[in-house]
């Protein structure tokens, strides 16, 4: 399954947990794994706290402090920081499916991390029996 996400800012984290839960439910897989893949070089996917909106904001802020937009980058497009942030966060996550449900922790959610928006992004979701 593939679905699109529309981002509104250059850097933001969008909670896509509901879409992933729907994909797992439609798959009818009872025990296995769901792989969520972000096929973009300036966006990423991660699992982190979804209960407090300050956490995603702190992650975006922390990454900006680690990898400043105005660094001495050689890539001429002006988005080298976005490439580095996407590399640090990662292009995919795998989450166990147990009893037909996504097994996230109490406070966890799945986030698309946008580092070069606003854009339309896609996520590829594969639910596998196992």
VOZAPA-725516 format. One line per field, with one value per residue: x, y negated, z of N, C-alpha, C in turn; residue in one letter; chain. Coordinates in steps of 0.05 Angstrom, whole numbers. Layout:
n_c1 <- (X	...)
n_c2 <- (Y	...)
n_c3 <- (Z	...)
ca_c1 <- (X	...)
ca_c2 <- (Y	...)
ca_c3 <- (Z	...)
c_c1 <- (X	...)
c_c2 <- (Y	...)
c_c3 <- (Z	...)
r <- (A	...)
c <- (A	...)
This chain:
n_c1 <- (17	8	9	-6	21	11	52	59	98	169	199	173	137	93	39	25	1	-52	-63	-27	-46	-96	-78	-54	-100	-131	-100	-107	-70	-50	-6	57	95	99	125	146	162	198	204	240	292	297	263	237	222	197	189	160	144	76	39	50	54	99	143	153	164	210	244	250	273	320	346	354	390	434	445	452	415	443	496	563	554	563	528	488	433	412	390	418	420	371	378	418	391	349	379	400	353	326	302	263	219	204	151	124	67	15	-36	-66	-59	-23	36	50	81	51	53	71	77	73	113	118	173	186	234	244	202	144	114	87	87	102	87	106	75	82	54	70	62	83)
n_c2 <- (23	-45	-112	-183	-241	-307	-361	-421	-457	-475	-444	-392	-346	-296	-260	-196	-152	-133	-121	-80	-41	-31	-7	40	64	72	109	159	190	228	240	215	168	98	57	-8	-52	-108	-138	-182	-232	-274	-270	-231	-173	-157	-129	-155	-194	-209	-233	-283	-344	-375	-342	-324	-376	-389	-350	-366	-417	-401	-372	-413	-444	-409	-401	-452	-495	-533	-515	-502	-477	-437	-421	-449	-460	-480	-450	-415	-406	-382	-333	-310	-307	-272	-227	-217	-206	-165	-120	-81	-42	15	49	94	136	159	203	180	126	64	59	14	-25	-54	-111	-119	-138	-138	-175	-218	-252	-314	-350	-386	-417	-457	-397	-344	-281	-210	-149	-82	-23	40	100	158	228	268)
n_c3 <- (0	-13	8	7	38	57	69	108	124	123	158	196	237	223	248	229	247	249	195	186	222	198	150	170	192	145	120	143	168	222	256	250	214	203	154	144	96	72	13	0	-4	29	71	126	168	232	298	356	415	416	448	471	441	444	442	387	367	396	376	322	332	359	319	283	311	313	259	223	179	150	143	121	68	9	-30	-78	-80	-34	7	38	93	101	75	108	158	145	135	186	216	187	135	141	184	224	252	299	288	325	341	301	307	310	347	384	436	495	491	441	371	299	256	200	180	158	123	84	63	43	18	-23	1	-3	30	36	53	79	99	129	137	192)
ca_c1 <- (0	22	-9	7	19	17	64	53	121	194	205	152	132	64	31	12	-6	-79	-61	-13	-65	-115	-64	-51	-126	-140	-83	-117	-47	-53	20	78	110	93	148	138	186	196	222	249	319	297	242	243	201	206	170	167	121	55	21	56	64	126	165	161	176	237	261	256	292	345	360	363	415	455	450	440	408	463	523	581	548	571	505	479	404	404	375	437	412	349	389	431	370	335	397	402	328	323	282	243	215	190	136	110	38	7	-66	-78	-56	3	44	64	79	29	55	85	63	91	114	133	190	191	257	248	175	122	113	70	105	89	97	100	70	81	47	79	56	108)
ca_c2 <- (0	-71	-135	-209	-260	-335	-376	-449	-473	-464	-422	-385	-317	-290	-234	-180	-127	-123	-109	-54	-23	-23	11	65	76	81	132	183	205	230	240	209	143	77	41	-34	-62	-135	-138	-210	-237	-297	-264	-206	-161	-149	-124	-170	-201	-223	-244	-311	-357	-387	-323	-328	-402	-387	-334	-384	-437	-388	-366	-438	-452	-391	-404	-478	-500	-551	-504	-505	-454	-439	-416	-476	-463	-494	-433	-395	-400	-363	-307	-299	-300	-248	-205	-212	-194	-139	-117	-61	-30	40	52	119	138	181	205	162	98	51	61	-10	-30	-71	-139	-120	-142	-137	-202	-226	-275	-331	-368	-404	-422	-438	-379	-320	-258	-184	-128	-55	-6	69	116	185	250	279)
ca_c3 <- (0	-14	11	6	60	48	91	107	132	114	177	214	241	220	259	209	261	241	168	189	235	177	132	184	193	119	111	156	180	251	269	230	216	183	146	134	82	62	-11	-5	8	49	91	140	184	258	320	380	431	402	467	477	416	449	435	358	364	407	358	300	342	365	294	271	325	305	230	216	150	137	146	97	52	-19	-47	-86	-79	-9	25	49	120	100	68	131	178	136	139	215	226	173	114	146	210	224	277	301	287	343	343	281	315	312	375	393	464	504	482	415	346	275	245	176	186	135	127	60	53	42	-5	-22	5	-2	47	27	77	72	122	123	156	201)
c_c1 <- (18	2	8	1	27	28	59	77	147	202	182	150	102	58	15	3	-32	-78	-47	-31	-86	-103	-61	-79	-136	-124	-93	-94	-51	-27	41	91	99	118	137	163	179	215	231	276	319	273	249	219	212	183	179	142	101	35	25	68	91	148	172	174	205	255	269	276	319	361	370	388	439	464	437	436	430	492	538	578	556	548	491	449	395	389	393	429	390	359	402	411	356	353	399	377	323	300	260	242	199	177	122	80	31	-24	-79	-75	-27	11	62	62	57	30	65	66	83	89	129	147	196	214	261	221	170	122	91	90	89	102	88	98	67	76	53	72	83	107)
c_c2 <- (-25	-93	-161	-225	-287	-350	-406	-467	-460	-441	-417	-354	-313	-262	-219	-153	-116	-110	-82	-33	-13	-3	39	79	87	106	159	201	205	228	236	183	123	61	15	-46	-90	-138	-166	-214	-260	-294	-237	-196	-153	-142	-139	-177	-217	-236	-274	-324	-371	-369	-326	-355	-403	-371	-352	-405	-425	-382	-391	-448	-435	-395	-430	-481	-515	-541	-508	-481	-459	-435	-442	-481	-478	-476	-410	-387	-380	-335	-294	-291	-275	-223	-197	-197	-167	-138	-97	-53	-5	42	79	116	163	180	184	132	89	50	37	-12	-51	-99	-141	-125	-141	-164	-203	-251	-290	-350	-387	-410	-451	-422	-358	-296	-232	-167	-101	-37	23	85	145	205	260	292)
c_c3 <- (0	-9	12	31	50	72	87	113	122	132	195	216	241	230	238	221	251	213	169	202	215	158	144	185	167	109	121	167	210	266	247	236	195	179	134	122	70	38	-19	8	27	68	103	155	211	276	344	394	415	421	472	452	420	441	405	353	374	389	334	309	348	339	280	285	317	276	221	186	136	141	120	79	23	-38	-53	-85	-54	11	36	77	120	93	93	153	170	140	169	225	213	154	120	176	207	252	278	299	304	345	324	287	315	341	383	423	470	492	454	392	323	262	218	184	161	141	104	47	48	15	-2	-20	3	19	36	52	67	98	114	145	166	227)
r <- (X	X	X	X	X	X	X	X	X	X	X	X	X	X	X	X	X	X	X	X	X	X	X	X	X	X	X	X	X	X	X	X	X	X	X	X	X	X	X	X	X	X	X	X	X	X	X	X	X	X	X	X	X	X	X	X	X	X	X	X	X	X	X	X	X	X	X	X	X	X	X	X	X	X	X	X	X	X	X	X	X	X	X	X	X	X	X	X	X	X	X	X	X	X	X	X	X	X	X	X	X	X	X	X	X	X	X	X	X	X	X	X	X	X	X	X	X	X	X	X	X	X	X	X	X	X	X	X	X	X)
c <- (A	A	A	A	A	A	A	A	A	A	A	A	A	A	A	A	A	A	A	A	A	A	A	A	A	A	A	A	A	A	A	A	A	A	A	A	A	A	A	A	A	A	A	A	A	A	A	A	A	A	A	A	A	A	A	A	A	A	A	A	A	A	A	A	A	A	A	A	A	A	A	A	A	A	A	A	A	A	A	A	A	A	A	A	A	A	A	A	A	A	A	A	A	A	A	A	A	A	A	A	A	A	A	A	A	A	A	A	A	A	A	A	A	A	A	A	A	A	A	A	A	A	A	A	A	A	A	A	A	A)
